[in-house]
Amino acid sequence: MRAPVLVSLLLALAPLAHAQTPAPLPAPRDVAYPGVIRLEVDVTDIARRVFKVRETIPVAGPGRLTLLYPEWLPGNHAPRGPLDKLSGLVIKAGGRTIPWARDPLRVYAFHIEVPPGVSQVEAEFLFTTPTAPNQGRVVVTPEMLNLQWNAVVLYPAGHYSRGIQVEPSVKLPVGWRFGTALETVADQGGITRFRPVDLDTLVDSPMFAGRHHRQVNLDPGGRRPVMLEIVADSAGALAATEEQIERHRDLVRQADRLFGSRPYDRYSFLLALTTRLGGIGLEHHRSSENSVPPDYFTDWAGNAYERDLLPHEYTHSWNGKQRRPADLNTPTFDTPMGDSLLWVYEGQTNYWGYLLSARSGLLTRDEALEALAATAATYENRVGRRWRPLQDTTYDPIIAARRPHPWSSWQRSEDYYSEGQLIWLDADTLIRELSNGRRSLDDFAKAFFGGTDGDFSVRPYTLADVVSALNAVQPYDWAGFLKTRVEDLAPKAPLDGLTRGGWRLVYTEEPTSYYRAAEASARNTNLIYSLGLALNSEGEITSVLWDSPAFEAGLTVGQRIMAVGGLAYTSDRLKSAITDGKGGLPIELLVRGGDHFRAVSINYVEGLRYPRLERIPGTPDRLTAIYAPRR
């Protein structure tokens, strides 16, 4: 935005003598904060989607007090605290309003001067949640809400988060029920009070609440409670069959067999069946926030694409929460996080998530292999690996913040997730090959992530720890193995795990059932591996593969295909034109970009191409063994 010339000139000539260097924030110390903060949140204003917050904060005496709003959020790996939604801040002490000042450089910090004779201050503010998706993720609908405590708390600077005790309470709409890992101590007058916890635990214990709620015990009589807390757009969506519930119970059993212990005292899968609440898949130590389509249960076959979400987030209780990369184990929410090991944190979790999906029956073996084929094809065609190593993508949560890319195959974006998955498949099959099937990455999981039941203290790890644990399972040059795949430029995708597993990636003219389900979930037509583009239901281009026929024809994201061969665009017409192109006929398109129209002719003769896996005759079928349930 350009300021008027006169204003710009006046600003340029303004004397600099008035500029002041702000005082540094108090350094965090690992000492307990004196007293317990009382946090009261009223979320009953569903019509306006506004949360009302009242905090009572004990103070040790007069002087400067800095209150911080959580900035660096666990699981986000980035400074994404929704500060723009905080409004109406008023701070009082001894019944009188006292002024606050935002730090000019650290804008998540608010300074106040506590007057003499005051033992506590009171802060009141509103958290104005998004009322439309273009304002951010929608967290309130007429049927449900998602309360993340980091959005509704200010905390005193100068202390580790784990040293600050908070007593939270929430007022919900009448008749609504909720799920959370917090322990309820009282429920009176529509207000639910929870047992005091440290600030780390509070931020790590979100809530789903709604008018349509169902609680399912996933481990009746088990050693640690595991609950599935479901909220839905409608009561009918809650109708899960006993067989479907049993597969979720098998998820818990298979995780027990993989890791050998439960690093929590209780666990809650928070699951929203919705198209109205903003999408989420976010891990916590004793819970996870998950959203899937409303027909997750009622159209089970059509939602295969969604069924690895809960296994993925559950795995994070071990990998990412109890065992946590050292540079992500920060003492406060204003301390920058380091994302260097996200290819372990997320990449290996992606690997275990799909394995647990198959081992529990949430996915069939064939569905799991079809999902793996889709991942392998993505990275076989990820041309950005020619210039950007995988390690550099671990900074994407900070650099890109999941904003859309015009050229994702060239720019790369958080590839540490799924390319990381392929690397860990490579490692698993290599361990099995070297040990003649006596050992596997399962042994690493139990040794590295296992511990004592109920112990959810954090145990940080480094790259050296990962390499050492791998060598303890199977001696090998694991440092070199990981370096070439993670830190070095790797023009070739890491697909050795497929071939060593007894399978290879091929392309056929018919999509797999999993590929179809993924298309239906995204409401798109995915022709990335043939023409090199994907389109939404209106014919608008949503992705173009770098160096593909569509790329060479000058097609870009945001353009719209209006016609195919002189007839109005439909997905089937475009597919037919691609098939006809095998006989030498050019694919004739009319493309619109803004107010501009142009005719595009593409000579492409390879036909429709969809990825799938094919057995390599005469080789050990290690993939089937990897995906088989553990007994």
URWOMO-V364737 format. One record per run of one state. SS is the DSSP state (alpha for helix, beta for strand, coil for the rest). FROM is the first residue (numbers start at 1). TO is the last residue. If there is no record, write none. Layout:
((SS/FROM/TO) (SS/FROM/TO))
This chain:
((coil/1/4) (alpha/5/13) (coil/14/15) (alpha/16/18) (coil/19/28) (beta/29/29) (coil/30/35) (beta/36/45) (coil/46/49) (beta/50/58) (coil/59/62) (beta/63/69) (coil/70/71) (beta/72/73) (coil/74/77) (beta/78/79) (coil/80/82) (alpha/83/85) (beta/86/93) (coil/94/95) (beta/96/98) (coil/99/99) (beta/100/102) (coil/103/108) (beta/109/114) (coil/115/119) (beta/120/128) (coil/129/132) (alpha/133/135) (coil/136/139) (beta/140/140) (coil/141/143) (beta/144/147) (coil/148/148) (alpha/149/152) (coil/153/153) (beta/154/156) (coil/157/158) (beta/159/159) (coil/160/160) (alpha/161/163) (coil/164/164) (beta/165/171) (coil/172/176) (beta/177/180) (coil/181/183) (beta/184/188) (coil/189/190) (beta/191/194) (coil/195/196) (beta/197/198) (alpha/199/203) (coil/204/206) (beta/207/210) (coil/211/212) (beta/213/217) (coil/218/224) (beta/225/232) (coil/233/234) (alpha/235/238) (coil/239/241) (alpha/242/259) (coil/260/265) (beta/266/273) (coil/274/280) (beta/281/283) (coil/284/286) (beta/287/292) (coil/293/300) (alpha/301/306) (coil/307/308) (alpha/309/315) (coil/316/318) (beta/319/319) (coil/320/322) (beta/323/325) (alpha/326/328) (coil/329/341) (alpha/342/345) (coil/346/346) (alpha/347/360) (coil/361/364) (alpha/365/380) (coil/381/382) (alpha/383/386) (coil/387/389) (alpha/390/399) (coil/400/407) (alpha/408/411) (coil/412/417) (alpha/418/434) (coil/435/440) (alpha/441/449) (coil/450/458) (beta/459/461) (coil/462/462) (alpha/463/473) (coil/474/477) (alpha/478/487) (coil/488/495) (alpha/496/500) (coil/501/502) (beta/503/508) (coil/509/512) (alpha/513/522) (coil/523/523) (beta/524/527) (coil/528/532) (beta/533/536) (coil/537/539) (beta/540/544) (coil/545/548) (alpha/549/552) (coil/553/559) (beta/560/564) (coil/565/566) (beta/567/568) (coil/569/570) (alpha/571/583) (coil/584/586) (beta/587/593) (coil/594/595) (beta/596/602) (coil/603/609) (beta/610/615) (coil/616/621) (alpha/622/627) (coil/628/631))
